[in-house]
């Protein structure tokens, strides 16, 4: 899934950019796997996918 599409889906679920940033920080600090997200909305997304979502958030 492309970053823009994923960002739209997360926005529709009520996820905020702050929650995206929290997930990125959590993954970087803990080196968590995609099946161990801080927020369940990011289940099975890699860190790179979450970073791409952040880049595409306002597009």
Secondary structure as a PSIPRED ss2 file (coil, helix, strand):
# PSIPRED VFORMAT (PSIPRED V4.0)

   1 X C   1.000  0.000  0.000
   2 X C   1.000  0.000  0.000
   3 X H   0.000  1.000  0.000
   4 X H   0.000  1.000  0.000
   5 X H   0.000  1.000  0.000
   6 X H   0.000  1.000  0.000
   7 X H   0.000  1.000  0.000
   8 X H   0.000  1.000  0.000
   9 X H   0.000  1.000  0.000
  10 X H   0.000  1.000  0.000
  11 X H   0.000  1.000  0.000
  12 X H   0.000  1.000  0.000
  13 X C   1.000  0.000  0.000
  14 X C   1.000  0.000  0.000
  15 X C   1.000  0.000  0.000
  16 X C   1.000  0.000  0.000
  17 X H   0.000  1.000  0.000
  18 X H   0.000  1.000  0.000
  19 X H   0.000  1.000  0.000
  20 X H   0.000  1.000  0.000
  21 X H   0.000  1.000  0.000
  22 X H   0.000  1.000  0.000
  23 X H   0.000  1.000  0.000
  24 X H   0.000  1.000  0.000
  25 X H   0.000  1.000  0.000
  26 X H   0.000  1.000  0.000
  27 X H   0.000  1.000  0.000
  28 X H   0.000  1.000  0.000
  29 X H   0.000  1.000  0.000
  30 X H   0.000  1.000  0.000
  31 X C   1.000  0.000  0.000
  32 X C   1.000  0.000  0.000
  33 X C   1.000  0.000  0.000
  34 X C   1.000  0.000  0.000
  35 X C   1.000  0.000  0.000
  36 X C   1.000  0.000  0.000
  37 X C   1.000  0.000  0.000
  38 X C   1.000  0.000  0.000
  39 X C   1.000  0.000  0.000
  40 X H   0.000  1.000  0.000
  41 X H   0.000  1.000  0.000
  42 X H   0.000  1.000  0.000
  43 X C   1.000  0.000  0.000
  44 X C   1.000  0.000  0.000
  45 X C   1.000  0.000  0.000
  46 X C   1.000  0.000  0.000
  47 X H   0.000  1.000  0.000
  48 X H   0.000  1.000  0.000
  49 X H   0.000  1.000  0.000
  50 X H   0.000  1.000  0.000
  51 X H   0.000  1.000  0.000
  52 X H   0.000  1.000  0.000
  53 X H   0.000  1.000  0.000
  54 X H   0.000  1.000  0.000
  55 X H   0.000  1.000  0.000
  56 X H   0.000  1.000  0.000
  57 X C   1.000  0.000  0.000
  58 X C   1.000  0.000  0.000
  59 X C   1.000  0.000  0.000
